[in-house]
Amino acid sequence: MNVFMPSVDLRVSTPFLWHSSEGLTLPHLTVETLEASRILTVAKDSFPEFESGEKCATVDKPPLPILVSLGSLINRRKTLRKYAKGLASFVGLPKSPILLTTADPVTLSRSGYNGSKTVSVWSNGNRYKVSSGDFIDAVQSAKPAVIVALSDGDTPKDASNKRILKSVQATLDHLDAVLEAKRSGALGDGVLVYGAVEGGFNEEQRIRSAVATAEREVDGFLIEGFHANGAESGEVDLANSDVLPLMRKVVERLPESKPRMYMGSCDPLQVVSLVECGIDMFDASYALHLTKRNSAIDADVLFNVDLENIEIESEEDILRQERGHSSTSFELEMSDPRYKEDFNPISSNCNCYTCLNHTRAYVNHLIATKELLAPVMLTMHNTFSYSRFFNLVGESVRKNRLAVLKSALVHAKSGAAKKRRKDSEK
């Protein structure tokens, strides 16, 4: 699927990755280190103009799509309004598309604070009760390319039916207010409005929310409310839970012509499973959470998968194998003392700045001495590798080989887990 973003005159292809931010910008990276990191070179495959070798009329190099949460800018609206050029220009990336969401996929959401007319977000420890009008004001100040209308995703697994009903209705009410603002021209030119699909784990309310949202003039969908964001979102067990079956029922009721997004920390196998379900857009919080725990994506495992000589396994066999191995099979714990004298790059088949210029021993040293450069090195590697993985998924979708990729990843994950168990026993 190709999605056109008129406000930035860009067309993007799915599966598409929004890069997570902290404090309005990419964590640990300045504009200069972003240029050096080579992240932009791997991100180009998300933009058909650059992938085909054509030159985009408005952008001479691939931009970096950035997801910004409402809490990050709610107390900066006046500054952005005076600046008047929009958030992307404010952070030094004027051609980058910005996605504005209510929830922050990087940070654990607080439960129990939303009302029927407002949604609570936090900034610098302060609580802000945000109404539809406040949200529209934030959009006018930030000038994002895409927004997810103000939403109430506070539906933990033990949420009452009353809480779920309030979440669905409040989100629809906020969506109606935002769509009315768009029709009146109050949001600015070309802003795409996505609607959030709520309902928690209640199938009836999930379907009600999906149908009602699809009936409105939205440009896409965010399916949220399956977790409370933050690192815990990566603990959603897609292989052994009701999430995937419920996700399929929701996606079935959403038009294929409009993108469907899922926010949360997704390891490579989770990404493939969700793409199989019909999810088109993701965020890169997984890469950021790896950095926070001093881990690196093991590109040697992820990109040395054998796609030619693999036998496609049944869903039952894949689920059985997944139960035996955690998502850390795709990771290297760089604080481990075993890397103290390992002078190889983090991954031998990775072309990120960190792997081209530094060793595992150096990264291990930076972590051990608590150097500020440690998260910079890991962010470069993890963001580059996660973006590269999405290119692999996109290629597999286009070649109708997603099932092959999934089986290969399961085998690679199993092999990596066994190897690490043997290494730990030495």
Secondary structure as GFF3:
##gff-version 3
##sequence-region A 1 426
A	DSSP	beta_strand	2	5	.	.	.	ID=ss1
A	DSSP	beta_strand	10	13	.	.	.	ID=ss2
A	DSSP	beta_strand	16	20	.	.	.	ID=ss3
A	DSSP	alpha_helix	31	37	.	.	.	ID=ss4
A	DSSP	alpha_helix	39	43	.	.	.	ID=ss5
A	DSSP	three_ten_helix	44	46	.	.	.	ID=ss6
A	DSSP	alpha_helix	48	51	.	.	.	ID=ss7
A	DSSP	beta_strand	66	69	.	.	.	ID=ss8
A	DSSP	alpha_helix	70	73	.	.	.	ID=ss9
A	DSSP	alpha_helix	77	83	.	.	.	ID=ss10
A	DSSP	alpha_helix	87	90	.	.	.	ID=ss11
A	DSSP	beta_strand	98	101	.	.	.	ID=ss12
A	DSSP	beta_strand	119	123	.	.	.	ID=ss13
A	DSSP	beta_strand	126	130	.	.	.	ID=ss14
A	DSSP	alpha_helix	132	142	.	.	.	ID=ss15
A	DSSP	beta_strand	146	148	.	.	.	ID=ss16
A	DSSP	alpha_helix	161	183	.	.	.	ID=ss17
A	DSSP	beta_strand	192	197	.	.	.	ID=ss18
A	DSSP	alpha_helix	203	214	.	.	.	ID=ss19
A	DSSP	beta_strand	220	223	.	.	.	ID=ss20
A	DSSP	three_ten_helix	231	235	.	.	.	ID=ss21
A	DSSP	three_ten_helix	238	240	.	.	.	ID=ss22
A	DSSP	alpha_helix	243	251	.	.	.	ID=ss23
A	DSSP	beta_strand	260	261	.	.	.	ID=ss24
A	DSSP	alpha_helix	268	277	.	.	.	ID=ss25
A	DSSP	beta_strand	281	283	.	.	.	ID=ss26
A	DSSP	alpha_helix	285	292	.	.	.	ID=ss27
A	DSSP	beta_strand	295	297	.	.	.	ID=ss28
A	DSSP	alpha_helix	299	302	.	.	.	ID=ss29
A	DSSP	alpha_helix	315	323	.	.	.	ID=ss30
A	DSSP	three_ten_helix	327	330	.	.	.	ID=ss31
A	DSSP	beta_strand	331	333	.	.	.	ID=ss32
A	DSSP	three_ten_helix	337	339	.	.	.	ID=ss33
A	DSSP	alpha_helix	353	357	.	.	.	ID=ss34
A	DSSP	alpha_helix	360	368	.	.	.	ID=ss35
A	DSSP	alpha_helix	373	398	.	.	.	ID=ss36
A	DSSP	alpha_helix	402	425	.	.	.	ID=ss37
###
